Amino acid sequence: MLKTKKHIEIVRSTVSCLSSMSQESCASILTILNKHYTNVGVTIVNTLIDLEGLIASRPDLVFLGMEFIPLNLSLGLADPNRIWIAEYLDKYKIAYTGSNEVTHQLSRDKDVAKQLVLEKGLETPPFFVIKQNQSMVEKDLLLTYPLFIKPVNRGGGLGIDSQSVVYNFSQLCWKINSITINYKSDSLVEEYLPGREFSVAILKEENSARFLMMPIELIAPIDKKGVRMLSGRVKSDNSEQAIVVNDKNIKSQVVGLALNVFKTLSARDYGRIDIRFNKHSKPQFLEANLIPSLISGYGSFPKACVLNIGLDYESMIIRIVKLGLVRDVAR
């Protein structure tokens, strides 16, 4: 195979809370890109010095596997002063895969994304945010039980478990305290959605403004409380069932909401929008993941590509890269 003469750097962090790309995913992407391009490497970015080294290497494209680094490493995710990788690359006119810094900020803070979606007239369950160590008074709660609680700025099912659905104030306080202790995060409290769950993979078509919309229904195992949820354990074990959405009406509703959310967040090229039905079987936006897990046979995005259009893992990776390289040419 004749390789394309391009320098591509895959970028991730070895600090687990900063990296959206696992070592396994990185290794798989590296193997594929080495088959197609002449110069492919991996840059670990844990500090500003690492990021400056990436800039100095002047790659044609960065395959983005993380969103930001904190200026104060000891503060980690709690550091309000962050260097967003996409913004830094834009500053030096280096192309990268996926969305820009503004969109990554929105998808990172789930409450901000949900508020923007609401302002655009789109559906998301009623919610509020409890800050870390914020005192709560039961009579001030405006939502009715059951409620669903998760960290406001984590992905991959982190902080979601059998205690995430709460039925009274005591359970609510316990779960919020658990998130504060274990994740140093504010808590997103929203109306619990008892209906079916869907994930929509979105991939821009090459040389077109159109998007491939690839929905799948996700069916998690029933937990000890009789609830189906995509918890951190379920995602880690890859134990959820993924099936094609054949019902035309449901597919139209789910795809329509997902695309509108994707555009509302100004996302580009590819990403994943998660949706769940409420008690009236109306689709509700849950969250966006714009650097979704890219491991063959694992995660909603690769599964959706295969199940909907037969797009295999290698072809999926190459498509994502080509979309980024188009921007490199445009510069």
The 8 nearest C-alpha neighbors of each residue, nearest first, counted from 0:
[[1, 2, 35, 34, 3, 36, 33, 37],
 [2, 0, 3, 35, 36, 34, 37, 4],
 [1, 3, 35, 36, 37, 0, 4, 34],
 [4, 2, 36, 5, 35, 37, 1, 38],
 [5, 3, 37, 36, 2, 6, 38, 35],
 [4, 6, 36, 3, 37, 38, 59, 7],
 [5, 7, 38, 58, 59, 39, 60, 8],
 [8, 6, 39, 60, 58, 61, 59, 5],
 [7, 9, 40, 61, 41, 39, 62, 10],
 [8, 10, 62, 41, 61, 42, 40, 63],
 [11, 9, 42, 64, 63, 43, 41, 62],
 [10, 12, 64, 43, 65, 18, 44, 20],
 [13, 11, 18, 44, 43, 14, 45, 17],
 [12, 14, 15, 43, 18, 45, 11, 44],
 [15, 13, 12, 17, 16, 18, 45, 11],
 [14, 16, 17, 18, 13, 12, 19, 21],
 [15, 17, 14, 18, 76, 75, 19, 153],
 [18, 16, 15, 14, 12, 65, 19, 68],
 [17, 19, 65, 12, 20, 15, 11, 16],
 [20, 18, 65, 64, 290, 21, 17, 292],
 [21, 19, 64, 18, 11, 24, 25, 292],
 [22, 20, 24, 23, 25, 19, 18, 11],
 [21, 23, 25, 24, 26, 20, 13, 11],
 [24, 22, 26, 21, 25, 27, 294, 20],
 [23, 25, 294, 21, 27, 22, 26, 293],
 [24, 26, 22, 28, 23, 27, 29, 21],
 [25, 27, 29, 23, 24, 28, 22, 30],
 [26, 28, 24, 30, 29, 25, 23, 31],
 [27, 29, 31, 25, 30, 26, 32, 24],
 [28, 30, 26, 32, 27, 31, 33, 25],
 [31, 29, 27, 33, 28, 32, 26, 34],
 [32, 30, 28, 34, 33, 29, 313, 27],
 [31, 33, 35, 29, 34, 30, 36, 28],
 [32, 34, 30, 31, 35, 36, 39, 29],
 [35, 33, 32, 31, 36, 30, 2, 0],
 [34, 36, 2, 32, 33, 3, 31, 37],
 [37, 35, 3, 2, 33, 5, 32, 38],
 [36, 38, 4, 2, 5, 3, 39, 6],
 [39, 37, 6, 36, 5, 7, 40, 33],
 [40, 38, 7, 8, 6, 33, 37, 32],
 [39, 41, 8, 9, 7, 42, 38, 29],
 [40, 42, 9, 8, 10, 43, 39, 29],
 [43, 41, 10, 9, 44, 8, 40, 11],
 [42, 44, 12, 11, 10, 45, 41, 13],
 [45, 43, 49, 12, 50, 46, 11, 42],
 [44, 46, 12, 43, 49, 68, 14, 13],
 [47, 45, 49, 48, 44, 50, 68, 70],
 [46, 48, 50, 49, 51, 45, 70, 68],
 [49, 47, 51, 46, 50, 52, 44, 45],
 [50, 48, 44, 52, 46, 47, 51, 45],
 [49, 51, 47, 53, 52, 48, 44, 54],
 [50, 52, 48, 54, 53, 49, 47, 55],
 [53, 51, 55, 49, 50, 54, 48, 56],
 [52, 54, 50, 56, 51, 55, 49, 42],
 [53, 55, 51, 57, 52, 56, 50, 91],
 [56, 54, 52, 57, 53, 51, 58, 50],
 [55, 57, 53, 54, 58, 52, 51, 8],
 [58, 56, 55, 54, 59, 53, 93, 6],
 [59, 57, 6, 60, 7, 56, 8, 61],
 [60, 58, 6, 7, 5, 94, 57, 93],
 [61, 59, 94, 7, 95, 58, 324, 62],
 [60, 62, 95, 8, 63, 9, 7, 94],
 [63, 61, 9, 96, 95, 10, 8, 64],
 [62, 64, 10, 61, 96, 65, 95, 9],
 [63, 65, 11, 20, 19, 10, 18, 62],
 [66, 64, 18, 19, 11, 63, 67, 17],
 [65, 67, 84, 83, 103, 64, 85, 17],
 [68, 66, 83, 84, 82, 65, 81, 69],
 [67, 69, 82, 81, 70, 45, 46, 83],
 [70, 68, 81, 71, 72, 78, 75, 80],
 [69, 71, 81, 80, 72, 68, 82, 78],
 [72, 70, 69, 73, 74, 78, 75, 80],
 [71, 73, 75, 74, 69, 70, 46, 68],
 [72, 74, 71, 75, 78, 69, 70, 77],
 [75, 73, 78, 77, 72, 71, 76, 69],
 [74, 76, 72, 77, 73, 78, 69, 71],
 [75, 77, 78, 74, 69, 16, 17, 79],
 [78, 76, 74, 75, 79, 183, 184, 69],
 [77, 79, 74, 80, 76, 75, 69, 71],
 [80, 78, 81, 77, 69, 76, 70, 74],
 [81, 79, 78, 70, 69, 82, 71, 77],
 [82, 80, 69, 70, 68, 79, 83, 67],
 [81, 83, 68, 67, 84, 69, 70, 80],
 [82, 84, 67, 86, 85, 66, 100, 81],
 [83, 85, 87, 67, 86, 66, 82, 88],
 [86, 84, 88, 100, 87, 99, 83, 89],
 [85, 87, 89, 100, 83, 88, 84, 90],
 [88, 86, 90, 84, 85, 89, 83, 91],
 [87, 89, 93, 85, 91, 90, 86, 92],
 [90, 88, 92, 86, 91, 87, 93, 85],
 [89, 91, 87, 88, 92, 86, 93, 85],
 [90, 92, 88, 89, 93, 87, 54, 86],
 [93, 91, 89, 90, 88, 94, 330, 327],
 [92, 94, 88, 91, 89, 60, 95, 59],
 [95, 93, 60, 327, 326, 61, 323, 92],
 [96, 94, 61, 60, 323, 62, 63, 97],
 [95, 97, 323, 62, 63, 320, 61, 319],
 [96, 98, 268, 267, 269, 95, 99, 323],
 [97, 99, 267, 266, 102, 103, 100, 96],
 [98, 100, 85, 102, 101, 103, 86, 97],
 [99, 101, 103, 85, 86, 102, 83, 104],
 [102, 100, 104, 103, 99, 105, 98, 86],
 [101, 103, 105, 104, 100, 99, 264, 266],
 [104, 102, 100, 106, 105, 101, 107, 99],
 [105, 103, 107, 101, 102, 106, 100, 108],
 [106, 104, 102, 112, 103, 107, 108, 111],
 [105, 107, 103, 108, 104, 287, 109, 112],
 [106, 108, 104, 152, 105, 109, 103, 153],
 [109, 107, 152, 105, 111, 106, 110, 151],
 [108, 110, 112, 111, 151, 106, 107, 113],
 [109, 111, 113, 112, 108, 114, 151, 187],
 [112, 110, 114, 113, 109, 108, 105, 115],
 [111, 113, 105, 109, 115, 110, 114, 106],
 [114, 112, 116, 110, 111, 115, 109, 117],
 [115, 113, 117, 111, 116, 112, 110, 118],
 [114, 116, 118, 112, 117, 113, 111, 119],
 [115, 117, 113, 119, 114, 118, 121, 112],
 [118, 116, 114, 120, 121, 119, 115, 113],
 [117, 119, 115, 120, 116, 114, 121, 113],
 [118, 120, 116, 117, 121, 115, 263, 114],
 [121, 119, 117, 118, 116, 122, 115, 123],
 [120, 122, 117, 116, 119, 123, 256, 118],
 [121, 123, 283, 284, 117, 120, 124, 282],
 [122, 124, 283, 284, 125, 285, 113, 121],
 [123, 125, 190, 283, 189, 126, 122, 284],
 [126, 124, 189, 190, 123, 127, 142, 188],
 [127, 125, 189, 188, 124, 190, 187, 128],
 [126, 128, 188, 187, 189, 129, 125, 110],
 [129, 127, 187, 186, 188, 130, 185, 126],
 [128, 130, 186, 185, 133, 131, 187, 127],
 [131, 129, 185, 133, 132, 128, 186, 184],
 [130, 132, 185, 133, 179, 184, 129, 183],
 [131, 133, 130, 134, 179, 176, 129, 185],
 [134, 132, 130, 131, 129, 135, 185, 175],
 [135, 133, 132, 136, 129, 130, 131, 172],
 [136, 134, 133, 137, 139, 172, 129, 140],
 [135, 137, 139, 138, 134, 140, 168, 133],
 [136, 138, 139, 140, 135, 168, 141, 167],
 [137, 139, 140, 136, 141, 135, 168, 142],
 [140, 138, 137, 136, 141, 135, 142, 134],
 [141, 139, 138, 137, 142, 136, 143, 135],
 [140, 142, 139, 143, 138, 127, 137, 126],
 [143, 141, 140, 144, 190, 125, 146, 126],
 [144, 142, 145, 141, 146, 190, 140, 166],
 [145, 143, 146, 166, 142, 167, 165, 190],
 [144, 146, 166, 165, 191, 143, 164, 190],
 [147, 145, 191, 190, 144, 165, 164, 189],
 [146, 148, 164, 191, 189, 163, 188, 190],
 [149, 147, 188, 163, 187, 186, 164, 146],
 [148, 150, 187, 186, 159, 158, 151, 163],
 [151, 149, 186, 152, 153, 184, 187, 185],
 [150, 152, 187, 186, 109, 185, 108, 153],
 [153, 151, 108, 107, 150, 109, 154, 184],
 [154, 152, 150, 157, 151, 155, 107, 156],
 [155, 153, 156, 157, 152, 288, 107, 150],
 [154, 156, 157, 231, 234, 153, 235, 230],
 [155, 157, 231, 230, 159, 154, 158, 229],
 [158, 156, 231, 155, 159, 154, 153, 230],
 [157, 159, 149, 150, 156, 160, 178, 231],
 [160, 158, 230, 156, 157, 163, 231, 149],
 [159, 161, 230, 162, 163, 158, 231, 232],
 [160, 162, 163, 222, 164, 224, 159, 223],
 [163, 161, 160, 164, 174, 165, 159, 170],
 [164, 162, 148, 160, 147, 161, 159, 165],
 [165, 163, 147, 162, 146, 145, 148, 161],
 [166, 164, 146, 145, 170, 171, 167, 163],
 [165, 167, 145, 144, 170, 146, 164, 168],
 [168, 166, 170, 169, 165, 171, 144, 145],
 [169, 167, 171, 170, 172, 137, 166, 165],
 [168, 170, 172, 171, 167, 173, 166, 165],
 [171, 169, 173, 168, 165, 172, 167, 174],
 [170, 172, 168, 174, 169, 173, 165, 175],
 [171, 173, 175, 169, 170, 174, 176, 168],
 [174, 172, 170, 176, 171, 175, 177, 169],
 [175, 173, 177, 171, 176, 172, 170, 178],
 [174, 176, 178, 172, 177, 173, 186, 171],
 [175, 177, 179, 173, 174, 178, 172, 180],
 [176, 178, 174, 180, 175, 179, 181, 173],
 [179, 177, 175, 181, 182, 176, 180, 184],
 [180, 178, 183, 176, 184, 177, 182, 131],
 [179, 181, 177, 178, 183, 182, 176, 184],
 [182, 180, 178, 179, 177, 183, 158, 184],
 [181, 183, 184, 178, 179, 180, 150, 158],
 [184, 182, 179, 180, 181, 178, 185, 131],
 [185, 183, 182, 179, 150, 178, 186, 131],
 [184, 186, 130, 131, 151, 129, 150, 179],
 [187, 185, 150, 129, 151, 128, 149, 175],
 [186, 188, 128, 151, 149, 148, 150, 127],
 [189, 187, 148, 127, 126, 147, 128, 186],
 [190, 188, 126, 147, 125, 146, 191, 124],
 [189, 191, 146, 124, 125, 147, 192, 126],
 [192, 190, 146, 147, 145, 189, 193, 164],
 [191, 193, 277, 194, 276, 190, 278, 275],
 [194, 192, 277, 278, 191, 276, 195, 275],
 [195, 193, 276, 277, 192, 278, 275, 280],
 [194, 196, 276, 275, 197, 193, 216, 218],
 [197, 195, 275, 217, 216, 274, 276, 194],
 [198, 196, 216, 274, 217, 215, 275, 273],
 [197, 199, 273, 215, 214, 272, 274, 216],
 [198, 200, 214, 272, 213, 271, 201, 215],
 [199, 201, 271, 213, 300, 270, 303, 214],
 [202, 200, 212, 269, 270, 211, 271, 199],
 [203, 201, 269, 211, 210, 268, 204, 200],
 [204, 202, 210, 268, 211, 209, 269, 205],
 [203, 205, 210, 207, 209, 211, 202, 206],
 [204, 206, 207, 203, 322, 318, 321, 208],
 [207, 205, 204, 208, 322, 325, 209, 203],
 [208, 206, 209, 205, 204, 203, 210, 322],
 [207, 209, 210, 204, 203, 206, 205, 268],
 [210, 208, 207, 204, 203, 211, 205, 202],
 [211, 209, 203, 204, 202, 212, 201, 208],
 [210, 212, 202, 201, 203, 213, 204, 209],
 [213, 211, 201, 210, 200, 214, 254, 199],
 [212, 214, 200, 199, 303, 307, 201, 211],
 [215, 213, 199, 198, 200, 303, 244, 212],
 [216, 214, 243, 242, 198, 244, 197, 303],
 [215, 217, 197, 242, 241, 196, 244, 243],
 [216, 218, 241, 197, 240, 196, 239, 219],
 [219, 217, 240, 239, 241, 216, 220, 196],
 [218, 220, 239, 227, 228, 229, 240, 217],
 [221, 219, 227, 222, 239, 218, 238, 228],
 [222, 220, 227, 226, 225, 219, 223, 228],
 [221, 223, 225, 224, 226, 220, 227, 161],
 [224, 222, 225, 221, 226, 161, 227, 220],
 [225, 223, 222, 226, 161, 221, 227, 162],
 [224, 226, 222, 221, 223, 227, 220, 161],
 [227, 225, 221, 222, 224, 228, 223, 161],
 [226, 228, 221, 219, 220, 222, 225, 229],
 [229, 227, 230, 219, 226, 220, 221, 222],
 [230, 228, 233, 219, 234, 156, 231, 227],
 [231, 229, 159, 156, 160, 233, 232, 228],
 [230, 232, 156, 157, 234, 233, 159, 235],
 [231, 233, 235, 230, 234, 236, 160, 156],
 [234, 232, 230, 236, 238, 235, 231, 229],
 [235, 233, 237, 231, 236, 232, 230, 229],
 [234, 236, 232, 237, 233, 231, 238, 155],
 [235, 237, 233, 238, 234, 232, 239, 231],
 [238, 236, 234, 235, 239, 233, 297, 298],
 [239, 237, 236, 233, 240, 234, 219, 220],
 [238, 240, 219, 218, 237, 217, 220, 233],
 [239, 241, 218, 217, 219, 238, 242, 216],
 [240, 242, 217, 216, 215, 239, 218, 243],
 [243, 241, 216, 215, 244, 240, 217, 306],
 [242, 244, 215, 245, 306, 216, 307, 214],
 [243, 245, 215, 246, 250, 216, 214, 242],
 [246, 244, 247, 243, 250, 249, 248, 242],
 [245, 247, 249, 248, 244, 250, 251, 243],
 [248, 246, 250, 249, 245, 251, 244, 252],
 [247, 249, 251, 250, 246, 252, 253, 245],
 [250, 248, 252, 251, 246, 247, 253, 244],
 [249, 251, 247, 253, 248, 252, 254, 246],
 [250, 252, 248, 254, 249, 253, 255, 247],
 [253, 251, 249, 255, 250, 254, 256, 248],
 [252, 254, 250, 256, 255, 251, 249, 257],
 [255, 253, 257, 251, 256, 252, 250, 258],
 [256, 254, 252, 258, 253, 257, 251, 259],
 [255, 257, 259, 253, 254, 258, 260, 252],
 [258, 256, 254, 260, 259, 255, 272, 261],
 [257, 259, 261, 260, 255, 256, 254, 262],
 [258, 260, 256, 262, 261, 257, 263, 255],
 [259, 261, 263, 257, 262, 258, 256, 264],
 [262, 260, 258, 264, 259, 266, 263, 257],
 [261, 263, 265, 259, 264, 260, 266, 258],
 [264, 262, 260, 265, 261, 259, 116, 119],
 [263, 265, 262, 266, 261, 102, 260, 105],
 [266, 264, 262, 263, 102, 261, 267, 98],
 [267, 265, 98, 264, 261, 262, 102, 268],
 [266, 268, 98, 97, 269, 265, 203, 270],
 [269, 267, 203, 97, 202, 322, 98, 266],
 [270, 268, 202, 201, 267, 97, 203, 289],
 [269, 271, 289, 201, 288, 200, 291, 290],
 [270, 272, 200, 288, 199, 287, 201, 289],
 [271, 273, 287, 199, 257, 198, 286, 288],
 [272, 274, 198, 285, 286, 197, 287, 284],
 [275, 273, 284, 197, 285, 283, 196, 198],
 [274, 276, 196, 283, 282, 195, 197, 194],
 [277, 275, 282, 194, 280, 281, 195, 283],
 [276, 278, 192, 280, 194, 279, 281, 193],
 [279, 277, 280, 193, 194, 192, 276, 281],
 [278, 280, 277, 281, 276, 194, 282, 193],
 [281, 279, 276, 277, 278, 194, 282, 195],
 [280, 282, 276, 279, 277, 283, 278, 275],
 [283, 281, 276, 275, 274, 253, 280, 277],
 [282, 284, 123, 122, 275, 274, 276, 124],
 [283, 285, 123, 274, 286, 122, 273, 275],
 [286, 284, 274, 273, 283, 123, 275, 287],
 [287, 285, 273, 284, 272, 109, 288, 106],
 [288, 286, 272, 106, 271, 273, 289, 285],
 [287, 289, 271, 291, 290, 270, 272, 106],
 [288, 290, 270, 291, 271, 287, 269, 98],
 [289, 291, 288, 19, 270, 64, 292, 65],
 [292, 290, 288, 289, 293, 270, 271, 300],
 [291, 293, 298, 294, 20, 290, 300, 19],
 [294, 292, 24, 291, 301, 295, 298, 300],
 [295, 293, 24, 297, 292, 296, 298, 301],
 [294, 296, 297, 312, 301, 293, 302, 298],
 [297, 295, 294, 302, 301, 298, 312, 293],
 [296, 298, 294, 295, 237, 302, 301, 299],
 [299, 297, 292, 300, 301, 302, 294, 293],
 [298, 300, 302, 301, 303, 198, 297, 200],
 [299, 301, 303, 200, 302, 298, 304, 271],
 [302, 300, 304, 303, 299, 298, 293, 295],
 [303, 301, 299, 305, 300, 304, 306, 296],
 [302, 304, 306, 300, 301, 305, 213, 307],
 [305, 303, 301, 310, 302, 307, 306, 308],
 [304, 306, 309, 310, 302, 303, 307, 311],
 [307, 305, 303, 304, 309, 302, 308, 243],
 [308, 306, 304, 305, 213, 303, 309, 243],
 [309, 307, 310, 305, 304, 306, 213, 303],
 [308, 310, 305, 306, 311, 307, 304, 303],
 [311, 309, 305, 304, 308, 315, 314, 312],
 [312, 310, 314, 313, 305, 309, 315, 304],
 [311, 313, 315, 314, 295, 316, 301, 310],
 [314, 312, 316, 315, 311, 317, 31, 28],
 [313, 315, 317, 311, 316, 312, 318, 310],
 [314, 316, 312, 318, 313, 317, 311, 310],
 [317, 315, 319, 313, 318, 314, 320, 312],
 [316, 318, 320, 314, 319, 315, 321, 313],
 [319, 317, 321, 315, 320, 316, 314, 322],
 [320, 318, 316, 322, 317, 321, 315, 323],
 [321, 319, 317, 323, 318, 322, 324, 316],
 [322, 320, 324, 318, 323, 319, 317, 325],
 [321, 323, 319, 325, 320, 324, 318, 268],
 [324, 322, 96, 320, 321, 325, 326, 95],
 [323, 325, 327, 321, 326, 322, 320, 328],
 [326, 324, 328, 327, 322, 323, 329, 321],
 [327, 325, 329, 324, 328, 323, 94, 330],
 [326, 328, 324, 94, 325, 330, 329, 59],
 [329, 327, 325, 326, 330, 324, 94, 323],
 [328, 330, 326, 327, 325, 324, 94, 323],
 [329, 327, 328, 326, 92, 94, 93, 325]]
